Amino acid sequence: MKSLKKTFRRLTKAYDFRNYNFILIICVLILSAIGIMAVGSARPSLQLRQLVGVCLGVVGMTIMSLISYKWITKFYWIIYGVTNVALVLVLLFGNVVNGARRWIDVGPITIQPSELAKLFLIIFVSTYITKYRERLNTWPVLGGLGILILVPAFLIYKEPSMSSTITVLLIVMAIVFVGGLSYKIIGGAFLVIIPLAVIFLSIVVREDQKLIEPYQRNRIMAFFEPEEYATDTAYQQNNSVIAIGSGQLTGKGLNSNTTASVKNGNFIAEPQTDFIFAIIGEELGFVGCMLIIALVIICVIQCIRIGLKSPDFTGKLICAGVGAWIGLQSFINIGVATQVLPNTGVPLPFVSYGLSSVVSLFAGVGMVLNVGLQVGNYSKRGLVLKK
């Protein structure tokens, strides 16, 4: 017991626990508690598993907050390799669910490597950019990073999981931007991306196109022509909007058994995951929806605040990556549920059902907390983050 105490003191002697960000922890725990209740209302049989996932996530967050991110980032190439191996294994040996091969059995549990890949790639990209920071705006560095990221992105796309692919790419873009990407390069990229996006959309709307899968095309078409696809592809999104609107100000109450309920009528196929926000809107109303959005915004702000005080550039980028992960994924999930975006499946952070998603997000928050713990020690020594 004494040896464990000594080891703990040695590992945490550089930490200033007064900087432990309890605001971030509390927001994450409230989101998770709402998620447990919402999942239980949507699928009662899954509530206990969600609770177990949150408990595992809290343990993982605590452990990650006490392990120095500087030590973890030393193995960034190994982390990158493990990411790609896991994504290849799921394509070869993964379980097929609804036509997608995204899950793989590891002993008694089933994991989704694409969710874990988001955290691993945040670590990798943050360390890579720090290493080549002075030459970030050169084509060899940017091109090399692009090739390295396209490998896992392609593997995720082949599952297929367009939503996770888009999320990963957006997170990487956010980290690169914070890393100091030149505005000239950003402007040039927009000049290329916008015409390509227009050309892409003009092609995929054709019925004989081969660029994307038919169901992916239908989701895009349903976004532009919801009336025509009201009984097919746009069915769930239409019902999601109805559910959110029917909740009015305070909702119908958790576990509502009213007959006039989108949830009870089984009008949404996966209410515990992609459309969990519809359940919250129907049962907790406008107040519940705004509470979720407010908590997500606070989480993102706290990640940014910790990143701005980071003792080094890598810590700053990790915080930016985790903040972007929480913010972007929340925006996409809520945007789909409210029909602001085309239908694509991503979990609502800390709220949607899913062991891999919950645990990996908690681990990411743990790394952000660790960055914050090391701020006080460096400020006392008078060290300043290099600008």
C-alpha positions in Angstrom: 0.0 0.0 0.0 2.8 2.4 0.9 4.5 1.6 -2.5 1.3 2.5 -4.3 1.1 5.8 -2.5 4.7 6.6 -3.3 4.2 5.8 -6.9 1.1 8.0 -7.1 2.9 10.9 -5.5 5.8 10.5 -7.9 3.5 10.4 -10.9 1.5 13.4 -9.8 4.1 15.6 -8.1 4.1 18.0 -11.2 0.3 18.5 -10.9 -1.5 21.4 -9.3 -4.8 19.8 -8.3 -6.3 23.3 -7.7 -6.5 23.5 -11.5 -8.7 20.4 -11.7 -11.5 21.6 -13.9 -14.7 20.6 -12.0 -16.9 22.7 -14.3 -16.0 20.5 -17.2 -16.4 17.3 -15.1 -19.8 18.4 -13.8 -21.1 19.3 -17.3 -20.0 15.9 -18.7 -21.6 14.1 -15.8 -24.9 15.9 -16.2 -24.9 15.2 -19.9 -24.2 11.5 -19.1 -27.0 11.4 -16.5 -29.5 12.8 -19.0 -28.2 10.3 -21.5 -28.8 7.4 -19.2 -32.4 8.5 -18.5 -33.1 9.2 -22.2 -31.6 5.8 -23.3 -33.7 4.1 -20.7 -36.8 5.8 -22.0 -36.0 5.0 -25.6 -34.8 1.4 -25.0 -35.3 0.3 -21.4 -33.2 -2.9 -22.0 -30.1 -0.8 -22.8 -30.2 1.5 -19.8 -28.1 -0.7 -17.5 -25.5 -1.1 -20.3 -25.4 2.7 -20.8 -24.9 3.1 -17.0 -22.0 0.6 -17.1 -20.5 2.5 -20.0 -20.6 5.8 -18.2 -19.1 4.2 -15.0 -16.3 2.8 -17.1 -15.9 6.2 -18.8 -15.6 8.0 -15.4 -12.9 5.5 -14.4 -11.1 6.0 -17.7 -11.4 9.8 -17.4 -9.9 9.8 -13.9 -7.0 7.5 -14.9 -6.3 9.6 -18.1 -6.4 12.8 -16.1 -3.5 11.4 -13.9 -1.3 10.1 -16.7 0.8 12.8 -18.3 -0.3 13.6 -21.9 3.4 14.3 -22.6 4.3 10.7 -21.9 1.4 9.4 -24.0 2.4 11.6 -27.0 5.8 10.0 -27.0 4.1 7.0 -28.6 2.2 8.9 -31.3 3.5 6.7 -34.1 2.5 3.5 -32.2 -0.9 5.1 -31.6 -1.3 5.8 -35.3 -0.3 2.2 -36.2 -2.7 0.7 -33.6 -5.5 2.9 -35.1 -5.0 1.6 -38.6 -4.6 -2.0 -37.5 -7.8 -1.9 -35.5 -9.7 -0.4 -38.5 -8.3 -3.1 -40.8 -9.3 -5.8 -38.3 -12.9 -4.6 -38.1 -13.1 -4.7 -41.9 -11.8 -8.3 -41.9 -13.5 -9.7 -38.8 -16.1 -7.2 -37.7 -19.8 -7.9 -37.1 -22.2 -6.8 -39.8 -25.2 -4.8 -38.5 -27.7 -3.2 -40.9 -25.2 -3.7 -43.8 -22.3 -2.0 -42.0 -19.2 -3.6 -40.6 -18.2 -1.3 -37.7 -18.0 -3.4 -34.6 -15.7 -6.1 -33.5 -15.9 -8.5 -30.5 -13.0 -8.3 -28.0 -13.7 -10.9 -25.4 -17.0 -10.2 -23.7 -17.4 -6.7 -25.1 -18.0 -5.2 -28.6 -16.1 -2.1 -29.5 -16.3 0.3 -32.4 -12.8 1.2 -33.5 -13.9 4.3 -35.5 -14.9 5.9 -32.2 -11.6 5.2 -30.5 -9.8 6.3 -33.7 -11.1 9.9 -33.1 -9.2 10.2 -29.8 -6.1 8.4 -31.2 -5.9 10.6 -34.2 -6.3 13.8 -32.1 -3.2 12.6 -30.2 -1.3 11.8 -33.3 -2.2 14.9 -35.3 -1.5 17.2 -32.3 2.0 15.7 -31.8 2.8 15.6 -35.5 1.9 19.3 -35.9 3.9 20.3 -32.9 7.0 18.4 -34.3 6.7 20.2 -37.6 5.3 23.4 -36.4 7.9 25.7 -37.9 7.3 24.1 -41.4 3.5 23.5 -41.1 2.6 25.7 -44.0 4.9 23.9 -46.4 3.5 21.3 -48.8 5.7 18.4 -47.7 4.4 18.7 -44.1 0.8 19.4 -45.0 0.8 16.8 -47.8 2.4 14.2 -45.5 -0.2 14.8 -42.9 -3.0 14.6 -45.5 -1.7 11.2 -46.7 -1.4 9.9 -43.2 -5.0 11.0 -42.3 -6.5 9.7 -45.5 -5.4 6.1 -44.6 -7.6 5.8 -41.5 -10.3 8.0 -43.1 -10.5 5.6 -46.0 -10.7 2.6 -43.8 -13.6 4.2 -41.8 -15.3 5.1 -45.1 -15.2 1.5 -46.2 -17.1 0.2 -43.2 -19.1 2.1 -44.5 -19.4 5.1 -42.2 -19.5 8.4 -44.0 -20.6 10.3 -40.9 -17.5 9.1 -38.9 -15.3 9.9 -41.8 -16.6 13.4 -42.1 -16.3 13.9 -38.3 -12.6 12.7 -38.3 -11.7 15.0 -41.2 -13.4 18.0 -39.5 -11.6 17.4 -36.2 -8.3 17.2 -38.0 -9.0 20.4 -39.9 -9.8 22.1 -36.6 -6.5 21.0 -35.1 -4.5 22.1 -38.2 -6.2 25.5 -38.1 -5.4 26.0 -34.4 -1.9 24.7 -35.2 -1.2 27.8 -37.3 -2.4 27.1 -40.8 -1.8 30.1 -43.1 -4.9 32.0 -44.1 -3.5 32.0 -47.7 -3.7 28.2 -47.7 -7.2 28.3 -46.2 -8.4 30.8 -48.9 -6.8 28.7 -51.6 -8.4 25.5 -50.2 -11.9 27.2 -50.3 -11.3 28.2 -53.9 -10.8 24.5 -54.7 -13.3 22.9 -52.3 -16.3 25.0 -53.1 -16.3 24.2 -56.9 -15.5 20.6 -56.2 -18.4 20.4 -53.8 -20.8 21.8 -56.4 -19.5 19.3 -59.0 -19.8 16.5 -56.5 -23.4 17.4 -55.6 -24.3 17.8 -59.3 -23.1 14.2 -59.9 -24.5 12.4 -56.9 -28.0 13.7 -57.5 -28.1 11.6 -60.6 -29.7 8.1 -60.2 -26.9 6.4 -62.2 -24.0 7.9 -60.3 -21.3 5.6 -58.9 -19.5 7.9 -56.4 -21.5 7.0 -53.3 -23.8 4.3 -52.2 -27.5 4.5 -53.2 -28.7 4.9 -49.6 -26.2 7.8 -49.2 -27.6 9.5 -52.3 -31.1 9.0 -51.1 -30.2 10.8 -47.8 -28.9 13.8 -49.7 -31.9 13.9 -52.0 -34.3 13.6 -49.0 -32.6 16.7 -47.5 -33.4 18.7 -50.6 -36.7 17.1 -51.4 -38.2 15.9 -48.0 -41.8 15.8 -49.3 -40.9 13.3 -52.1 -39.0 11.0 -49.7 -41.4 11.6 -46.7 -42.4 7.9 -46.5 -38.9 6.5 -47.1 -35.5 8.1 -46.5 -36.8 11.4 -44.8 -39.3 9.4 -42.6 -37.1 9.4 -39.5 -36.1 13.0 -39.8 -39.6 14.2 -40.3 -40.8 12.2 -37.3 -37.9 13.6 -35.3 -38.9 17.1 -36.0 -42.5 16.3 -35.0 -41.3 14.7 -31.8 -39.2 17.7 -30.8 -42.0 20.1 -31.6 -44.6 18.1 -29.7 -42.6 18.4 -26.5 -43.3 22.2 -26.5 -41.8 24.0 -23.5 -41.3 21.4 -20.8 -42.0 18.1 -22.6 -44.3 15.1 -21.9 -42.1 13.8 -19.1 -39.4 11.1 -19.1 -40.7 7.6 -19.9 -44.0 9.1 -21.1 -46.5 6.4 -22.0 -48.9 8.7 -23.9 -50.3 7.2 -27.1 -49.6 10.5 -29.0 -45.9 9.9 -28.9 -43.4 9.4 -31.7 -41.3 7.2 -29.5 -44.1 5.0 -28.3 -45.4 4.6 -31.9 -41.9 3.4 -33.0 -41.7 6.0 -35.7 -38.0 6.4 -35.2 -35.8 3.3 -35.8 -32.8 4.1 -33.6 -34.0 6.6 -30.9 -31.3 5.6 -28.5 -28.4 6.6 -30.8 -28.7 8.9 -33.8 -32.0 10.4 -32.8 -31.7 10.6 -29.0 -32.2 14.4 -29.3 -35.7 13.7 -30.6 -36.5 11.7 -27.4 -35.1 14.6 -25.3 -37.2 17.1 -27.2 -40.4 15.1 -26.9 -40.0 14.2 -23.2 -38.0 17.2 -21.8 -39.2 19.8 -24.3 -37.5 23.1 -25.3 -36.0 23.4 -21.8 -34.3 20.0 -22.0 -33.0 20.7 -25.5 -31.5 24.0 -24.5 -30.0 22.4 -21.4 -28.2 19.9 -23.6 -27.0 22.6 -26.0 -25.8 24.8 -23.1 -23.9 22.0 -21.5 -22.2 21.1 -24.8 -21.2 24.8 -25.3 -19.8 25.0 -21.8 -17.8 21.8 -22.3 -16.3 23.2 -25.5 -15.5 26.5 -23.8 -13.8 24.8 -20.9 -11.6 22.8 -23.4 -10.6 26.0 -25.1 -9.8 27.7 -21.8 -7.6 24.9 -20.6 -5.9 24.8 -24.0 -5.1 28.5 -23.9 -3.3 28.0 -20.6 -1.5 24.8 -21.7 2.1 24.5 -20.8 3.1 23.5 -24.3 1.8 23.5 -27.9 0.8 19.8 -28.0 -1.5 20.3 -25.0 -3.1 23.2 -26.6 -3.8 21.2 -29.8 -5.2 18.2 -27.8 -7.6 20.5 -26.0 -8.6 22.0 -29.3 -9.1 18.6 -30.8 -11.3 17.3 -28.0 -13.3 20.5 -27.9 -13.8 20.3 -31.7 -14.8 16.6 -31.3 -17.5 17.4 -28.7 -18.7 20.5 -30.5 -18.8 19.3 -34.1 -20.3 15.9 -33.3 -23.0 17.5 -31.2 -23.7 20.0 -34.0 -24.1 17.2 -36.6 -26.3 15.0 -34.3 -28.6 17.9 -33.4 -28.6 19.2 -37.0 -29.7 15.8 -38.3 -32.4 15.4 -35.6 -33.8 18.9 -36.4 -33.5 18.4 -40.2 -30.9 21.2 -40.6 -28.4 18.7 -42.0 -28.8 15.6 -44.2 -29.4 12.3 -42.3 -26.1 10.9 -41.2 -25.5 8.8 -38.0 -23.3 10.2 -35.3 -23.8 9.8 -31.6 -24.6 12.8 -29.4 -21.5 13.1 -27.1 -22.1 11.6 -23.6 -25.8 11.2 -24.3 -26.3 8.7 -27.1 -26.1 4.9 -26.4 -22.7 3.3 -27.2 -19.9 2.0 -25.0 -17.1 2.9 -27.4 -18.3 6.4 -27.9 -18.9 7.1 -24.2 -15.6 5.7 -23.0 -13.5 7.3 -25.7 -15.1 10.7 -25.1 -14.5 10.4 -21.3 -10.9 9.4 -22.0 -10.5 12.5 -24.2 -11.9 14.7 -21.5 -9.4 13.0 -19.1 -6.5 14.2 -21.3 -7.8 17.7 -21.3 -8.0 17.6 -17.5 -4.4 16.4 -17.4 -3.3 19.4 -19.5 -5.0 21.6 -17.0 -3.4 19.9 -14.0 0.1 20.8 -15.4 -0.6 24.5 -15.9 0.0 25.6 -12.3 3.4 23.9 -12.1 4.7 25.6 -15.2 3.3 29.0 -14.3 5.1 28.8 -10.9 8.4 28.2 -12.7 7.7 31.2 -14.9 7.6 29.2 -18.1 5.4 30.6 -20.9 3.9 28.8 -23.8 5.8 29.6 -26.9 3.9 31.9 -29.3 
